[in-house]
Amino acid sequence: MTVHPSPPAAEPAVPALRDPGPGLVVLDPVRAALLNELDALFTGLADLMAAPTVVGPPLLPADGLARLDYFRNFPHLGVAAARFRDDALDALADGEPAQDQPVHGTGYLLPSATCYGLLLSLDSQDVGAELRLTAIGRCFRNEDHYDGLRRLWGFHMREVLYLGSADGARDHLARSKVFIEDLAGRLGIALSYQPANDPFYDRTGSRAKLMALDPVKYEFVAEDGTAIASVNRHRNFFGERLGITADGTVAHSGCTAFGVERWVHAMILTHGSARAALDRVRYVRA
C-alpha cells in the first residue's frame, strides 16, 4: 500500500496586528519568523569565533554607565526605569491617566546596547588570554523620531564581544567584516562600509572629535541609508574603566553588532515582501 505524505498544514489565520504607537511594532508571523531566522544566521559568527551564548541583564545600573561616560556622550538616548510613587497608586487604581502620575527614579536604565551589560559583568576580572561572548538583547533608545523598522523605541541587537589583546581585537573585527559582507552577498543585500556618525550629545566635544579623526566604529549601510550592522573597536577604554585585564594587562575589546529588525527591513526592501525575504533566508540556511 502506498502511503502519501500529508500536505503541509496551512498557517493559522492571524488578524491584522496593529502597532501600539510610534516606534512600537508588532511583527506578524512571517516577519517574526524572518527575524528569528536572521538571528540564527548571525549566530554563525559566534560559532566561527567560538563565542558561547550568554543572557545579559534587562536593566543597567546608572552608576555603572556613568563610569563608561555614557551620560557625557549619550544622555539624550537614555531611557530610565522608574516606579510610580506611593501617592500615585490610589489615583491609578481609580482609573486616572498613568502618564499624569508622579514617578521616582530607580537608579537603572534600559539597555541601549547589548554589550554594556556584558562588560559591566566583567568588572575587575581577568579574562585570561582572550574571551568571546555572544548575546541578543532588547535595546531601547529615546530617539527624536521613529520610522518603521528602521528606528524603534525598542529593538533586538545581536552582539559578538571580544576581550583580550589589541591584535586579537583587530583580528576579531576583521573576521567579522568578512563574515557580514559574505552573508549580505548570499542574502542579496547590497551594503556599503562607512565610518559611523554616532549621535554624540556634544558634537564639538573631545570624544566626537576623536571619532572623526580616528574612527573606531564602522557601519554596514543598506541601499536606503539604514545602518544594519557595525564593528566597534573599543581600544582599552572598557578595560581601563572597569579594571578588566587579559593575562594581567589591561584588556582591549571590540564588538560586532547586528540590528535585527533593521535586517528584516533591509531584506523586505531588497526582496519586495516579507514572504520572499523569508524564503531567501531559509534557502541560505539550508
C-alpha positions in Angstrom: 0.0 0.0 0.0 1.4 3.4 -1.0 1.3 6.0 1.8 1.1 9.5 0.5 2.5 12.2 2.8 0.1 14.7 4.2 0.1 18.2 2.7 1.8 20.8 4.9 -0.6 22.3 7.4 -1.8 25.8 6.5 -0.6 28.6 8.6 -3.4 29.7 11.0 -5.1 32.9 10.1 -4.0 35.8 12.2 -6.0 39.1 12.3 -4.3 42.3 11.3 -1.8 43.3 14.0 -1.7 47.0 14.7 1.3 48.8 16.0 0.6 50.1 19.5 2.2 53.5 18.9 5.0 55.4 17.3 8.3 53.5 17.5 6.4 50.3 18.6 5.8 47.4 16.2 4.2 44.0 16.4 5.7 41.6 13.9 3.3 39.3 12.2 4.1 35.6 11.9 6.1 35.9 8.7 8.2 38.9 9.8 8.7 37.2 13.2 10.0 34.1 11.5 12.2 36.3 9.4 13.7 37.9 12.5 14.4 34.6 14.1 15.9 33.0 11.0 18.1 36.0 10.5 19.4 35.9 14.1 20.2 32.2 13.6 22.4 33.3 10.7 24.1 35.9 12.8 25.0 33.3 15.4 27.1 31.7 12.7 29.7 34.4 13.5 29.6 33.4 17.2 30.1 29.8 16.2 33.0 30.8 13.9 34.6 32.7 16.8 33.8 30.0 19.4 31.8 32.6 21.4 29.4 31.0 23.9 25.9 32.4 24.3 25.0 34.3 27.5 21.9 36.2 28.5 22.5 39.8 29.6 20.6 41.8 32.2 17.3 43.6 31.4 18.4 46.8 33.2 21.7 48.6 33.7 22.8 50.5 36.8 23.2 54.2 36.2 26.3 54.4 38.3 27.9 51.7 36.1 27.0 53.6 32.9 28.4 56.8 34.4 31.8 55.1 34.8 31.7 54.5 31.0 31.0 58.2 30.1 27.5 57.2 28.9 25.8 60.3 30.2 28.6 62.6 28.9 28.2 61.2 25.4 24.5 60.0 25.1 22.3 61.5 27.8 19.6 62.1 25.2 19.3 58.5 24.2 18.8 57.0 27.7 15.5 55.5 28.8 15.3 55.4 32.6 13.4 52.8 34.6 11.0 54.4 37.0 8.5 53.4 39.7 5.1 55.1 40.4 5.3 56.9 43.7 3.2 55.6 46.6 1.0 58.7 46.4 0.1 57.8 42.8 -1.3 54.3 43.5 -4.8 55.4 44.6 -5.1 57.6 41.5 -4.1 54.7 39.2 -6.5 52.3 40.9 -9.2 54.9 40.4 -8.6 55.0 36.7 -6.6 58.2 36.4 -4.3 58.5 33.4 -1.0 56.8 34.2 1.0 59.4 32.3 -0.2 62.1 34.8 1.0 60.3 37.9 4.3 61.1 39.7 7.2 58.7 39.4 10.6 58.4 41.0 13.9 57.0 39.6 15.2 53.6 40.4 18.9 54.2 39.5 18.6 51.9 36.5 18.3 52.4 32.7 17.0 50.1 30.0 20.0 48.9 27.8 20.8 50.9 24.7 23.3 48.3 23.5 23.7 44.6 24.4 27.4 44.8 25.2 27.1 47.2 28.2 25.6 44.6 30.5 28.2 42.0 29.5 31.1 44.4 30.0 29.8 45.6 33.4 29.5 41.9 34.5 33.3 41.6 34.0 34.2 44.4 36.3 37.6 43.8 37.9 38.1 40.4 36.4 40.9 38.8 34.4 39.6 37.1 31.3 42.7 35.1 30.5 44.4 35.3 27.1 41.0 36.2 25.5 37.3 35.9 25.9 34.5 36.0 23.4 30.8 36.1 24.3 27.6 36.5 22.3 24.1 37.6 23.4 21.0 39.1 21.9 19.2 41.8 23.9 16.3 44.1 23.7 17.7 47.6 23.4 15.9 50.9 23.9 16.7 54.4 22.7 15.0 57.8 23.1 15.1 59.0 19.5 14.0 62.3 18.1 11.8 60.4 15.6 10.7 56.9 14.8 10.5 55.3 11.4 9.0 51.8 10.8 11.6 49.0 11.5 14.5 51.5 10.8 14.1 53.4 14.1 12.3 52.0 17.1 11.8 52.6 20.8 13.0 49.0 21.4 14.7 46.6 19.1 16.8 43.4 19.1 20.6 43.7 18.9 22.8 40.6 18.5 26.4 41.2 19.5 29.6 39.2 19.5 32.0 40.6 22.0 35.8 40.2 22.2 38.2 41.0 25.1 41.9 40.3 25.0 44.9 41.8 23.2 44.9 44.7 20.8 45.9 42.4 17.9 43.1 40.0 18.9 40.5 42.7 18.9 41.6 43.9 15.4 41.5 40.3 14.1 38.0 39.8 15.6 36.7 42.8 13.8 38.4 42.0 10.5 36.9 38.5 10.5 33.6 40.0 11.4 33.7 42.3 8.4 34.4 39.4 6.1 31.5 37.4 7.6 29.0 40.3 7.3 29.9 41.1 3.7 29.7 37.4 2.7 26.4 36.9 4.5 24.9 40.1 2.9 26.0 38.8 -0.5 24.3 35.5 0.0 21.1 37.2 1.1 21.2 39.6 -1.8 21.6 42.8 0.2 23.9 45.5 -1.2 25.9 47.1 1.6 28.4 49.9 1.8 31.1 50.1 4.6 31.3 53.6 6.2 32.7 55.3 9.3 29.9 55.7 11.8 28.4 59.1 12.7 27.3 58.4 16.2 24.8 60.9 17.7 27.0 62.4 20.4 25.2 64.8 22.6 28.0 67.4 22.1 29.4 67.0 18.6 32.1 69.6 19.4 33.4 67.5 22.4 36.6 65.7 22.5 35.2 62.2 22.0 33.2 63.2 18.9 36.3 64.9 17.5 38.5 61.9 18.2 35.9 59.7 16.4 36.1 62.0 13.4 39.9 61.8 13.3 40.3 58.1 14.1 37.0 56.2 13.5 36.7 53.3 15.9 33.2 52.3 14.6 32.2 51.3 11.1 28.7 50.6 9.9 27.3 48.4 7.1 24.7 50.5 5.4 21.9 49.3 3.2 20.8 51.0 -0.1 18.3 53.3 1.6 20.9 54.6 4.1 19.9 52.3 7.0 22.9 51.1 9.1 22.1 47.4 9.8 25.4 46.2 11.4 28.6 47.6 12.9 32.1 46.7 14.0 33.3 48.6 17.0 36.9 48.9 18.2 36.9 50.0 21.9 40.7 50.1 22.3 41.4 49.6 26.0 38.7 52.0 27.1 36.4 49.5 28.9 39.4 47.6 30.2 40.7 50.7 31.9 37.4 52.0 33.2 36.2 48.6 34.5 39.5 47.1 35.6 39.2 44.2 33.1 42.5 42.5 32.4 43.7 39.8 30.0 46.6 37.8 31.4 47.4 40.6 33.8 47.4 43.5 31.3 44.6 46.0 30.6 42.2 44.3 28.2 41.4 45.6 24.7 37.9 44.9 23.4 35.7 45.1 20.3 32.3 44.0 19.3 30.2 43.2 16.3 26.6 44.2 16.4 23.6 43.3 14.2 20.4 45.4 14.4 18.0 42.5 13.8 14.8 44.5 12.9 16.9 46.6 10.6 18.0 43.4 8.7 14.3 42.5 8.5 13.7 45.9 6.9 16.6 45.6 4.5 15.5 42.1 3.4 12.0 43.2 2.7 13.3 46.3 0.9 15.5 44.1 -1.2 13.1 41.2 -2.0 9.8 43.1 -2.2 7.9 41.2 0.6 8.4 39.5 3.9 7.5 36.2 2.4 10.1 36.4 -0.4 12.7 37.6 2.1 11.9 34.7 4.4 12.2 32.2 1.5 15.6 33.7 0.7 16.9 33.4 4.3 15.7 29.8 4.5 17.4 28.9 1.3 20.7 30.4 2.6 20.3 28.5 5.9 19.5 25.2 4.1 
